[in-house]
Amino acid sequence: VLSDEVRKRLTRVVRQQQERATLRDYGQVPATHILLVGPPGTGKTMTASAFAGELHLPLFTVRLEALFSRFFGETASKLRLLFDQIAQTRGVYLLDEFDAIGARRGDTNDVGEIRRVLNSVLAFMEEPNTTDSLVLAATNHVEILDGALARRFDEVVEYGLPNRTAARKIFERRLGRLKFDSRSWSSIEPSLDGLSQGELVRAADAVVKDAILEGAVTVSANALADALQNRQALRDKFRSRTNR
């Protein structure tokens, strides 16, 4: 379930990748570097899987924390291996939590090695992508990315929390064959606000599992409201811990 703007941007990337030979005939290249930004649970990681499925390409998830080393220059060497792999094997590469290596240069808590890593990434992203591999960088904290790095991306796709219409679509899909009285939607709508797509899916799945095990064919509004309120409570609990 996507907003019209996000769907339009993702569809553009898929089409360019599918028709990359035509673009090259005219001296153009398809979009290959995509920055996905937005809160957790809004679909960034799922987008990587969807791209891989649409393009029939393998999906490689890169654990950025595994690239960091306390030895001078070793992190940049590991990045070199990564970008060599991108150049040799066409696929969809997801660099999750990209802000780990994309933090702004010159921050007061920055260290020399991070600056060197960032400079290496900037240089690597300027290299031609001969395989047309799709490189997706995902972050929940776009505000700390270095501006020079953000400009290297062909597309920047921003994900947001779902509105009530999108939330209802998510529930309708997740409930599957279970029935729900549509007249009850108004009673649960206040509990939808502020929850991400991922949180809505988990709430719906919890209700569906209970219904299946109880042999029910319908989902009650009370059960759905309780599941949503539980997700709201969990979100608020973790948020309060983060703000301490």
C-alpha positions in Angstrom: 0.0 0.0 0.0 1.8 3.1 -1.3 1.0 6.8 -1.8 0.5 7.8 -5.4 3.8 9.8 -5.4 5.9 6.9 -4.0 4.3 4.4 -6.4 5.0 6.7 -9.3 8.7 7.0 -8.3 9.2 3.3 -7.8 7.4 2.5 -11.1 9.7 4.9 -12.9 12.8 3.0 -11.6 11.4 -0.4 -12.5 10.6 0.7 -16.1 14.0 2.3 -16.6 15.7 -0.9 -15.4 13.4 -3.1 -17.6 14.1 -1.0 -20.6 17.7 -0.1 -19.9 18.9 -1.3 -23.3 16.6 1.2 -25.0 18.0 4.0 -22.8 21.6 3.1 -23.6 20.8 3.3 -27.4 20.1 6.9 -26.8 23.1 7.5 -24.6 21.2 7.4 -21.3 21.5 5.1 -18.3 18.8 3.8 -16.0 18.4 5.0 -12.4 20.7 2.8 -10.3 21.2 4.6 -7.0 18.0 5.1 -4.9 17.8 6.6 -1.4 14.8 5.5 0.7 14.0 7.7 3.7 11.3 7.5 6.3 10.3 6.2 9.7 10.8 2.6 10.6 8.1 0.2 9.4 7.0 2.2 6.4 8.1 -0.2 3.7 11.7 0.6 2.8 13.1 -2.9 3.3 10.0 -4.4 1.6 10.7 -2.1 -1.4 14.0 -3.8 -1.9 12.3 -7.2 -2.0 9.7 -5.9 -4.4 12.3 -4.5 -6.8 14.2 -7.8 -6.8 10.9 -9.6 -7.6 9.8 -7.3 -10.3 13.3 -7.3 -12.0 14.0 -11.0 -11.4 17.3 -10.2 -9.7 18.9 -11.6 -6.6 18.6 -9.5 -3.4 21.8 -8.8 -1.4 21.3 -7.2 2.0 24.5 -5.5 3.2 25.2 -5.4 7.0 27.0 -2.1 7.1 28.1 -2.6 10.7 30.1 -5.6 9.5 32.1 -3.3 7.3 33.6 -1.2 10.0 37.0 -2.0 11.4 39.3 -0.5 14.0 42.2 -0.9 11.7 43.2 2.0 9.6 42.0 1.8 6.0 40.4 -1.6 6.4 36.8 -0.3 6.2 37.4 1.4 2.9 39.0 -1.8 1.6 35.8 -3.7 2.5 33.7 -1.1 0.8 35.9 -1.5 -2.3 35.1 -5.2 -2.3 31.4 -4.4 -2.0 31.4 -2.0 -5.0 33.4 -4.4 -7.0 30.7 -7.0 -6.4 28.1 -4.5 -7.5 30.0 -3.9 -10.7 30.4 -7.6 -11.4 27.1 -9.2 -10.4 23.9 -7.5 -11.3 21.4 -7.5 -8.5 19.5 -5.4 -6.0 21.8 -4.3 -3.1 20.1 -3.0 0.1 22.4 -0.9 2.3 20.2 -0.6 5.4 20.7 2.0 8.1 22.8 3.9 5.6 23.3 6.8 8.1 25.9 4.6 9.8 28.4 5.6 7.0 26.7 8.6 5.6 26.8 11.0 8.6 27.8 14.5 7.8 31.4 15.3 7.6 32.7 17.7 10.3 30.2 16.7 13.0 31.6 17.4 16.5 31.4 13.6 17.3 32.9 12.6 14.0 36.1 10.6 13.8 38.7 10.6 11.0 38.0 7.0 9.9 34.3 7.9 9.3 35.3 10.8 7.2 37.6 8.6 5.2 34.8 6.0 4.7 32.4 8.7 3.6 34.9 10.0 1.1 35.4 6.5 -0.2 31.6 6.0 -0.7 31.4 9.3 -2.5 34.2 8.2 -4.9 32.7 4.7 -5.4 29.2 6.2 -6.3 30.8 8.2 -9.0 32.0 5.1 -10.8 30.0 3.8 -13.8 27.6 1.0 -12.9 28.3 -1.3 -15.8 25.9 -4.0 -14.6 23.0 -1.7 -13.9 22.8 -3.1 -10.4 20.2 -1.4 -8.3 21.7 0.1 -5.1 19.2 1.0 -2.4 20.3 3.0 0.6 17.7 3.1 3.4 17.7 5.4 6.4 15.4 6.5 9.2 17.6 9.6 9.8 17.9 11.5 6.6 18.7 14.7 8.5 22.2 13.5 9.4 23.2 12.4 5.9 26.0 14.4 4.3 24.6 16.7 1.6 27.3 15.7 -0.9 26.3 12.0 -0.5 22.5 12.7 -0.9 23.2 14.4 -4.2 24.7 11.2 -5.6 21.4 9.4 -5.7 19.3 9.3 -8.9 16.0 9.2 -6.9 15.1 10.0 -3.3 11.9 8.3 -2.2 10.3 9.5 1.0 8.0 7.2 2.9 5.5 8.4 5.4 3.0 7.0 7.9 -0.3 5.8 6.3 -3.4 7.8 6.3 -6.7 6.2 7.4 -7.5 5.2 3.8 -4.2 3.4 3.4 -4.5 1.8 6.9 -7.9 0.4 5.9 -6.5 -1.1 2.8 -3.8 -2.8 4.8 -6.3 -4.3 7.1 -8.5 -5.5 4.3 -5.6 -7.3 2.7 -4.3 -8.8 6.0 -7.7 -10.1 7.2 -7.9 -12.2 4.0 -10.9 -14.5 4.2 -12.0 -13.3 7.6 -15.0 -11.1 7.6 -15.2 -7.7 9.2 -18.2 -5.4 9.6 -17.3 -2.3 7.6 -19.7 -0.3 9.7 -17.3 -0.8 12.6 -14.4 1.0 10.9 -15.3 4.4 12.4 -14.9 2.9 15.9 -11.3 1.8 15.4 -10.1 4.7 13.2 -8.8 6.8 16.1 -6.5 3.9 17.1 -4.8 4.0 13.7 -3.2 7.4 13.9 0.6 7.4 14.3 1.1 3.7 13.6 3.4 2.7 10.7 2.5 0.2 8.0 4.6 -2.5 9.8 2.8 -1.9 13.1 -0.6 -2.1 11.4 0.4 -5.4 9.8 1.5 -6.9 13.2 -1.8 -5.8 14.8 -3.9 -7.3 12.0 -1.9 -10.6 12.0 -2.3 -11.0 15.8 -6.1 -10.7 15.4 -6.1 -13.1 12.4 -4.1 -15.8 14.3 -6.4 -15.6 17.3 -9.5 -15.9 15.0 -8.0 -18.9 13.2 -7.1 -20.8 16.4 -10.6 -20.1 17.8 -12.3 -21.3 14.6 -13.9 -17.9 14.0 -14.9 -16.6 10.6 -15.2 -13.0 11.6 -13.1 -10.4 13.3 -14.6 -8.2 16.0 -14.0 -4.5 16.2 -13.1 -4.9 19.9 -10.4 -7.4 19.1 -8.9 -5.1 16.4 -9.1 -2.1 18.6 -7.3 -3.9 21.4 -4.5 -5.0 19.1 -4.1 -1.5 17.8 -4.0 -0.1 21.3 -1.4 -2.6 22.3 0.8 -1.4 19.3 0.2 2.2 20.4 1.3 1.4 23.9 4.4 -0.4 22.7 5.3 2.5 20.5 4.8 5.1 23.2 6.9 3.0 25.7 9.9 2.7 23.4 9.6 6.4 22.4 9.7 7.5 26.0 12.8 5.4 26.6 14.5 6.9 23.5 13.8 10.5 24.7 15.4 9.9 28.1 
